[in-house]
Amino acid sequence: MPEHRRWVLLANWFDPSNLRSELGFFLGRQTRLAYTPRTAFVELVVNGEFQGVYQLAEQIKIDPNRLDIPEESYLLETDQRASAAAGDVFFSVGHMTWPVVVKSPDTAVGEPEYEHIVSYMDGVDRALFGPDFCDAARGYAAWLDVDSFVEWYLVNEITKNNDAIFFASCFMHLAPGGKLTMGPLWDFDLAFGNTLSNGNDVPEGFWIKRATPWFARLFEDPAFVARVKQRYAEIYAGRSQLFHELDRLAASLSPAVPGNNSVWNFYDGGADATRVLYAYDADVERLRDWLEIRFEWLRTEFGKM
């Protein structure tokens, strides 16, 4: 990975398999999104004490070795946890349920940079929900990098990412003279069926399309639907790569699973490594089954549009 000062250790606390975030990132790397964080699994030892398995990941930053866009660009994150008490600089947008946090540049409410991005996001929202929203010159296409919205949507819909309804960890960026662009991707521990919330444990059913007003509106444009269908067909045709990656990751992580379980007690089995690995393998198989059904369900439903 390119050198940098900023790194993150992801605990993947809600995902005992440790696979989901990396599978989401892997899928993102197969798309046309400009940048997806690079990662590596590590066994963490602090002052001689084993802490279990973590995912070492590049922190999302505007930087030549990360998200390589001009320094004066905006990096935004939708986050329901936004708080002025925590020092967040954020604002609301008409058809977004949760706040938008300005991650970069450093600014404050009332400063020119802040006012500019608030104005731009309001313009996006008005164009998207205006009467001419399908018009290439007056509608959303004049404001959005549509390809990035298609790619980001498909990754999060395929994985049925619970948080990706602009609830949390949804990043977007805006370069000078450019259009609002989705990405980078982040946080898939509550994806791939790994939550009972909102019915997202089952592989059937739309989630991002149904529960995110911006994407629900985009699906009212036949041109957007056509682009989604075309790209999904391409991803579907190459889906074996994702399943191969699932198998590879599971095999590489298996030797570390009993030790990780001794720290965090994800699986029944205690110190019995055989029982723990049996439970882990069953978890991996459930993930594989879920993903196979998900791909086929989406293929059928997109085919009806």
Disulfide bonds with the S-S distance in Angstrom:
none
